[in-house]
Amino acid sequence: MTTDVTADEATDQDAIQGMVDAFFGAFVSGPGCAERMDLLRGLLLPQAVVVRTCGLEPAVMGVEEFIAPREALLTDGSLTDFREWPVEGRIEVFGDIAHWFGAYAKAGTQAGEPFTGRGMKTIQLVRTPGGWRISAAAWDDERDGLTLPTDAD
């Protein structure tokens, strides 16, 4: 583990943004899904926690519990032309912990119907001997009564 508090901040920012982009980039329908899910597994600590809120009872998932249903949805043909991407976010780093908080968007076609959506995600990371890894993530989506600020477009 790195305890060098003088670690290059720009290098950390670039590495973390790369991980955030790869996290979102895993959620694309079509060929190569298994490889993207393997990449996603590599981004996450084996004990990472992922939480979905979205106006429902929070669903708290481990790594495989999070990945398996998404991989199935992205490959079973019911969801096509799907992708997610970060819209904007901010990174904060202190020593060996970091946080990305930002807006994201998604679009695709499900059961023949095109759709779009937006929300906010929080991704926590820790520095390990092998580099930064995601320790936790949570998200909430827009819905009636909850919309992103206009500057998150």
C-alpha positions as CSV (number, residue, x, y, z in Angstrom):
1,M,0.0,0.0,0.0
2,T,1.2,3.5,-0.8
3,T,1.6,5.8,2.2
4,D,3.4,8.5,0.1
5,V,1.2,11.5,0.8
6,T,3.1,13.4,-2.0
7,A,1.9,11.0,-4.7
8,D,1.3,12.9,-7.9
9,E,-2.2,14.4,-7.7
10,A,-2.6,14.7,-11.5
11,T,-1.7,11.0,-11.9
12,D,-4.2,10.0,-9.3
13,Q,-6.9,12.2,-10.9
14,D,-6.2,10.7,-14.3
15,A,-6.2,7.1,-13.0
16,I,-9.4,7.6,-11.1
17,Q,-11.2,9.3,-14.1
18,G,-10.0,6.3,-16.2
19,M,-11.6,3.9,-13.8
20,V,-14.8,5.9,-13.7
21,D,-14.9,5.9,-17.5
22,A,-14.2,2.1,-17.6
23,F,-17.0,1.5,-14.9
24,F,-19.6,3.3,-17.1
25,G,-18.1,1.8,-20.2
26,A,-18.9,-1.7,-19.0
27,F,-22.6,-1.1,-19.4
28,V,-23.0,-1.4,-23.1
29,S,-25.2,-4.0,-24.9
30,G,-23.9,-6.1,-27.6
31,P,-20.7,-8.1,-28.4
32,G,-17.9,-8.1,-25.9
33,C,-20.1,-8.0,-22.8
34,A,-18.3,-10.9,-21.0
35,E,-15.0,-9.1,-21.5
36,R,-16.4,-5.8,-20.2
37,M,-17.9,-7.6,-17.1
38,D,-14.4,-9.1,-16.4
39,L,-12.9,-5.7,-16.7
40,L,-15.6,-4.4,-14.2
41,R,-14.7,-7.2,-11.8
42,G,-11.1,-6.1,-12.0
43,L,-12.0,-2.5,-11.1
44,L,-13.9,-3.5,-8.0
45,L,-12.5,-4.9,-4.8
46,P,-13.8,-8.4,-4.3
47,Q,-15.6,-7.2,-1.2
48,A,-17.0,-4.0,-2.8
49,V,-20.6,-3.0,-2.1
50,V,-22.9,-1.5,-4.7
51,V,-26.3,0.1,-3.7
52,R,-29.2,1.0,-5.9
53,T,-31.8,3.4,-4.5
54,C,-33.9,5.0,-7.2
55,G,-36.9,5.7,-4.9
56,L,-37.1,2.1,-3.8
57,E,-35.9,0.2,-0.8
58,P,-32.1,0.3,-1.1
59,A,-30.7,-2.9,-2.8
60,V,-27.3,-3.6,-1.4
61,M,-25.3,-6.0,-3.6
62,G,-21.9,-7.6,-3.6
63,V,-19.8,-7.8,-6.8
64,E,-21.3,-10.9,-8.4
65,E,-24.8,-10.0,-7.1
66,F,-24.4,-6.7,-9.0
67,I,-22.8,-7.9,-12.2
68,A,-24.7,-11.1,-12.9
69,P,-28.2,-9.6,-13.6
70,R,-26.7,-6.8,-15.6
71,E,-24.7,-9.1,-17.7
72,A,-27.8,-11.2,-18.4
73,L,-29.8,-8.1,-19.3
74,L,-27.1,-6.8,-21.6
75,T,-26.8,-10.1,-23.5
76,D,-30.3,-11.6,-23.6
77,G,-31.5,-9.4,-26.5
78,S,-34.3,-7.6,-24.6
79,L,-32.0,-4.5,-24.1
80,T,-30.3,-3.2,-27.3
81,D,-28.3,-0.1,-28.2
82,F,-27.8,0.5,-24.5
83,R,-25.0,2.5,-23.0
84,E,-24.2,4.6,-19.9
85,W,-21.8,7.5,-19.7
86,P,-20.6,10.0,-17.1
87,V,-21.9,13.5,-17.9
88,E,-19.9,15.4,-15.3
89,G,-18.4,14.7,-11.9
90,R,-15.8,15.7,-9.4
91,I,-13.0,13.8,-7.9
92,E,-11.7,14.3,-4.4
93,V,-8.5,12.5,-3.1
94,F,-7.1,12.3,0.3
95,G,-4.1,10.0,0.7
96,D,-5.2,6.5,-0.2
97,I,-9.0,7.2,-0.4
98,A,-10.9,8.9,-3.2
99,H,-14.4,9.7,-4.3
100,W,-16.1,10.5,-7.6
101,F,-19.6,12.1,-7.4
102,G,-21.4,13.0,-10.6
103,A,-24.2,12.9,-13.1
104,Y,-24.6,10.2,-15.6
105,A,-26.9,9.4,-18.5
106,K,-28.1,6.3,-20.2
107,A,-30.0,5.4,-23.4
108,G,-31.1,2.3,-25.1
109,T,-34.1,0.3,-26.4
110,Q,-35.9,-2.1,-24.2
111,A,-38.6,-4.4,-25.5
112,G,-38.6,-2.3,-28.7
113,E,-39.1,1.0,-26.9
114,P,-36.4,3.6,-27.0
115,F,-35.6,5.2,-23.6
116,T,-33.2,7.6,-21.9
117,G,-32.5,8.4,-18.3
118,R,-30.2,10.3,-16.0
119,G,-29.1,10.1,-12.4
120,M,-26.3,10.6,-10.0
121,K,-23.6,8.1,-8.9
122,T,-21.1,8.1,-6.2
123,I,-18.0,5.9,-6.5
124,Q,-15.6,5.4,-3.6
125,L,-12.0,4.2,-4.3
126,V,-9.0,3.1,-2.3
127,R,-5.4,2.8,-3.2
128,T,-4.1,-0.8,-3.1
129,P,-0.7,-2.2,-3.8
130,G,-2.0,-2.8,-7.4
131,G,-3.4,0.7,-7.8
132,W,-6.8,2.3,-7.3
133,R,-9.8,0.0,-6.9
134,I,-13.5,0.7,-6.3
135,S,-14.7,-0.1,-2.8
136,A,-18.3,1.1,-3.1
137,A,-20.7,2.6,-5.5
138,A,-24.3,3.9,-5.2
139,W,-26.8,5.5,-7.5
140,D,-30.1,7.2,-7.7
141,D,-32.1,8.0,-10.9
142,E,-34.3,10.9,-11.8
143,R,-38.0,10.4,-11.3
144,D,-41.1,12.4,-10.6
145,G,-40.1,15.0,-8.0
146,L,-36.3,14.4,-8.4
147,T,-34.4,15.9,-11.3
148,L,-30.8,16.8,-11.8
149,P,-29.8,20.4,-11.5
150,T,-29.7,22.1,-14.9
151,D,-25.9,22.5,-14.7
152,A,-25.6,18.7,-14.8
153,D,-26.7,18.6,-18.5
